[in-house]
């Protein structure tokens, strides 16, 4: 019984240890509020070129698209643009393009 617990503990440490530590530094999440009242969360990962959104209560993955300056992501009828100065716009469903700003989290 002691050997079984040691093996199980070893497997748990090997699988949880490296994966948990590496992902914490490799991700960025931001919450945005737009002029038209839309709110969304976007996540970026260092190992992936896509943007992962949570908008209108639904998860959406947006592919990175070519652009002259800044970043543009689109998919599933949604386009997210972030220019070099950080100005952000989103167009989703059949709504017009709207300006958005990052919601700052209050300090604890």
N, C-alpha and C positions, 0 to 999 in steps of 0.2 A: 504494500500500500504506500509506503514512503517513497519508493522509486517512481511509482505512478504519479504522485503529486509533484515530484521534482521534475519529471519530464514535462508535465502539463505546465508548470511554472516557467520552465525554460522556453517552451513554445510560445507562451503568452508574452514573455519579455521580448523575444526575438521578433514577433509580429507587431507588437504595439510600440515598442521603443523607437525604432528608426522612422516608422511612418508617421507617428504623432509629432515628433520633433521637427521633421523636415517640412511638413505642410504648414506649420504655423507661420514661418517666415516667407512662404511662397504664395501668399494670397492677400488680396486687397478687396475690402467690401466698402461700398459707399451707399448712403441713403440719400435720395434726391426728392425734392418737392418742386413741382412745376407751377407756372403761372396759372394754368387752367385747373389746378387742384390735383392733378395726377401725382401719385407718389410711387416710387419704385426703388428697389435695391439692385445694385449691380455688383457682381463679383468678377475679379480678374485673377488669373493664376499665372505664375511665371512660366510654367511648362505648357501653356495652352494659349493660342492666339484668339480664341473666342471670348465673348462676354456672356456672362450668365445673369439673366435678369429675373426678378420676381416682380411682375407688373399685373395689376388687376387681379391679384390673387393666383396667378398662374405662372409657373416657371417657363422661361423661354431662353433658348440658346441662340445667340446671334453670331454669325460668321463675320470675321474682319474683312472689310472691303478696301479696295484701293482708293486713295484720296490724295489730293495735292498737299494738304497740310492737316495736321492733327490726326484724329482717329475716327473711323466710321465703321459701324457694325450694323448689320441688318439681317432680318429673317422673320418669317411668320407675320408679315405685315407691319413690322416695327423697325424703325431706323433710329439709331442712337449716334449722335455726333458729338465729339469732344474736340474743340480746337486747341491749338498750342497754348493759348492763354488760359485754358481751363473752362471757357464758356461751353455749356452743354445744352443741346436741344434734343427733343425726342418727338417722333411722329409715330403714332400707333393707331391701329384700326383706320377709320376714315376721318380722324380728327386732324386739324391743321398742326403744323410744326409749332412747338411751344418751348419757351426757354425754361431751363431748370437750374436749380442751385443745390449744392450739397447741404444737407441738414447736419449741423454740428452737434455732436453728442455732448451733453452736459458733463462736466467733470464731477467725479464722485468724491 
